[in-house]
Amino acid sequence: MKFSALLLLVMVLSFVPVAQAESVGRVASEQGGVSVEAPTSWTSRAVEDPMLLVLTDPKNQYAIVVFREPKADMGVADLKEYFEFKLEKISGAWQDAKLDQAQAGDVNGKPARWVGGTATMVDPKGIKIPSRVVLAAVEGPEYYYLLLMTVRASAGANAEAVFPQILKSFQAP
């Protein structure tokens, strides 16, 4: 499946505020050895390479998608270049994107870069979906991991507050 088709899938799956009292559990991919902590009411969906994990909430307002790409196949010098390449490619599919300044740090000891903001996604029927988005890239020894997290703006104020905890919980080989 091509990356643009996968991005379209993410936009269609876009994501109800998570109740703070809701329990959280670790969800692992069937392949690739990645995992995140997410509300236990969220479900994972079957995926195809290069996707490793797709999670959505019961009302399909939240979506978390994790991709894996071999570093050797990317033709980029480092994590920063990979992140900027992916950000340009993905944000080009968004309308009215307003992104914060990108951040750099680490996620569970692995180098990472991420950015959040707002964007309007357009589903296959042409319906515009105002959303909050976070795009993060994490570098492993052999792979780059890309996390795309979206929540529909209609989910309410601060609905994206769950994203930093999910990113912080990300584990990869």
QUIVENQUI-V713758 format. One record per pair of residues at least 24 apart in sequence whose C-alpha atoms are under 8 Angstrom apart, sorted by the first residue. I is the first residue (numbers start at 0). J is the second residue. If there is no record, write none. Layout:
I & J
I & J
This chain:
0 & 47
0 & 48
0 & 49
5 & 50
6 & 89
7 & 122
7 & 123
9 & 62
9 & 64
9 & 147
10 & 120
10 & 121
10 & 122
11 & 122
11 & 123
12 & 55
12 & 59
12 & 60
12 & 61
12 & 62
13 & 55
13 & 59
13 & 60
13 & 61
13 & 62
13 & 130
13 & 149
13 & 150
13 & 151
14 & 55
14 & 56
14 & 58
14 & 59
14 & 60
14 & 61
14 & 62
14 & 149
14 & 150
14 & 151
14 & 154
15 & 56
15 & 58
15 & 59
15 & 60
15 & 61
15 & 153
15 & 154
15 & 155
15 & 158
16 & 154
16 & 155
16 & 158
17 & 158
17 & 161
27 & 52
28 & 52
31 & 67
31 & 171
31 & 172
32 & 171
32 & 172
33 & 169
33 & 170
33 & 171
33 & 172
34 & 168
34 & 169
34 & 170
34 & 171
35 & 165
35 & 166
35 & 168
35 & 169
35 & 170
36 & 164
36 & 165
36 & 168
36 & 169
37 & 165
60 & 149
60 & 150
60 & 151
60 & 154
61 & 148
61 & 149
61 & 150
61 & 151
62 & 147
62 & 148
62 & 149
62 & 150
63 & 146
63 & 147
63 & 148
63 & 149
64 & 146
64 & 147
64 & 148
65 & 144
65 & 145
65 & 146
65 & 147
66 & 144
66 & 145
66 & 146
67 & 142
67 & 143
67 & 144
67 & 145
68 & 142
68 & 143
68 & 144
69 & 141
69 & 142
69 & 143
70 & 141
70 & 142
70 & 143
71 & 141
78 & 110
78 & 111
78 & 112
78 & 136
78 & 137
78 & 138
78 & 143
79 & 112
81 & 136
82 & 112
82 & 135
82 & 136
86 & 134
92 & 120
93 & 118
93 & 119
93 & 120
93 & 121
94 & 118
94 & 119
94 & 120
94 & 121
95 & 119
105 & 137
106 & 137
106 & 166
106 & 167
106 & 168
106 & 169
106 & 170
107 & 167
107 & 168
107 & 169
107 & 170
109 & 137
109 & 138
109 & 139
110 & 137
110 & 138
110 & 139
111 & 135
111 & 136
111 & 137
111 & 138
112 & 136
112 & 137
128 & 152
129 & 153
131 & 159
132 & 159
133 & 162
135 & 166
139 & 171
139 & 172
140 & 172
